[in-house]
Amino acid sequence: MNRKFLITGAILGLLAVIIGAFGAHGLKPLLDEAASDSFETGAKYQMYHALLFLLIGGFRLEPFRFQKPIFFLLLFGVICFSGSIYLLATNNLTPIDFSGIALVTPLGGTLLIAGWTFLLLEFIKIKRK
């Protein structure tokens, strides 16, 4: 078991539930449908990756070569992707204009794709029994 992955997964999952509930109950009346859908997408992707962290942390894998890059790519990918979506979806509710961070969302998506790619490479190198 990998404690770092497990703790990060639990924190991301906890925050995804809290943020998702806040979006569904507290923000829904204040957001238009498109912004509400975007906010929900951010929470979903955060939860998907929280579950991925828990799965990786729960497996008894041999120490793998790309462990650090996978951890940081996925973590910063979630922060950039979901975090920017949360800010952009609620942009009309704050005095700060977050539209300038719109390019952070695809950057976060690219980091997530890279994390999944490194994970795939780790799985490919597992020897068959």
C-alpha positions in Angstrom: 0.0 0.0 0.0 1.2 3.5 -0.7 0.2 5.9 2.0 0.8 9.0 0.0 -1.6 8.0 -2.8 -4.2 6.8 -0.3 -4.1 10.1 1.7 -4.2 12.2 -1.4 -7.1 10.1 -2.8 -9.1 10.5 0.4 -8.5 14.3 0.6 -9.5 14.7 -3.1 -12.6 12.5 -2.6 -13.6 14.4 0.5 -13.2 17.7 -1.2 -15.1 16.5 -4.3 -18.1 15.5 -2.2 -18.1 18.9 -0.4 -17.5 21.0 -3.5 -20.0 18.9 -5.5 -22.7 19.3 -2.8 -22.0 23.0 -2.5 -22.4 23.3 -6.3 -25.6 21.3 -6.4 -27.3 22.9 -3.4 -25.7 26.3 -2.8 -24.7 27.5 -6.2 -27.3 25.9 -8.5 -29.8 28.7 -8.1 -27.1 31.3 -8.8 -25.5 29.7 -11.9 -26.9 29.3 -15.3 -27.3 25.8 -16.7 -24.0 25.8 -18.6 -22.0 27.0 -15.6 -23.7 24.5 -13.3 -22.9 21.7 -15.8 -19.3 22.8 -15.9 -19.0 22.9 -12.2 -20.4 19.4 -12.0 -17.9 18.2 -14.6 -15.1 19.6 -12.4 -16.4 17.7 -9.4 -16.8 14.5 -11.4 -13.3 14.5 -12.7 -11.9 15.3 -9.3 -13.8 12.3 -7.9 -12.7 10.0 -10.7 -9.1 10.9 -10.0 -9.6 10.6 -6.2 -10.7 7.0 -6.9 -7.7 6.4 -9.1 -5.4 7.6 -6.3 -7.1 5.2 -3.9 -6.8 2.3 -6.4 -3.1 3.0 -7.1 -2.4 3.3 -3.3 -4.3 0.1 -2.5 -2.4 -2.2 -4.9 0.7 -3.9 -3.7 2.8 -3.1 -6.8 6.5 -3.5 -6.9 8.1 -0.1 -6.5 7.4 1.4 -9.9 9.7 3.7 -11.8 7.2 6.4 -12.6 5.6 6.7 -9.2 6.6 10.3 -8.5 5.7 11.6 -12.0 2.4 9.8 -11.9 1.6 11.2 -8.5 2.5 14.8 -9.4 1.0 14.8 -12.9 -2.3 13.5 -11.5 -2.4 15.8 -8.5 -1.5 19.0 -10.4 -3.8 17.9 -13.3 -6.7 17.7 -10.9 -5.9 21.0 -9.3 -5.5 22.8 -12.7 -8.4 21.1 -14.5 -11.1 21.0 -11.8 -9.8 24.1 -10.0 -10.0 26.2 -13.1 -13.4 24.9 -13.9 -14.7 25.8 -10.5 -13.3 29.3 -10.8 -14.6 29.8 -14.4 -18.0 28.4 -13.6 -18.5 30.8 -10.7 -16.8 33.8 -12.5 -20.0 35.9 -12.5 -20.4 35.5 -8.8 -17.1 37.1 -7.8 -15.6 40.5 -8.2 -12.5 38.9 -9.6 -12.4 38.1 -13.3 -11.1 34.5 -13.7 -11.5 34.4 -17.5 -7.8 34.9 -17.9 -7.1 31.4 -16.5 -9.1 29.6 -19.2 -5.9 28.1 -20.6 -5.2 26.4 -17.3 -8.1 23.9 -17.9 -6.5 22.3 -21.0 -3.2 22.3 -19.3 -4.7 20.3 -16.4 -6.3 17.9 -18.9 -2.9 17.4 -20.5 -1.3 16.7 -17.2 -4.0 14.1 -16.5 -3.5 12.5 -19.8 0.3 12.3 -19.2 -0.3 10.8 -15.7 -2.6 8.1 -17.3 0.1 7.5 -20.0 2.8 6.9 -17.4 0.5 4.6 -15.5 -0.2 2.6 -18.7 3.6 2.3 -19.2 3.9 0.9 -15.7 1.2 -1.7 -16.3 2.7 -2.7 -19.7 6.0 -3.5 -18.0 4.4 -5.8 -15.4 5.6 -9.3 -16.2 3.0 -12.0 -16.9 3.0 -15.0 -14.6 
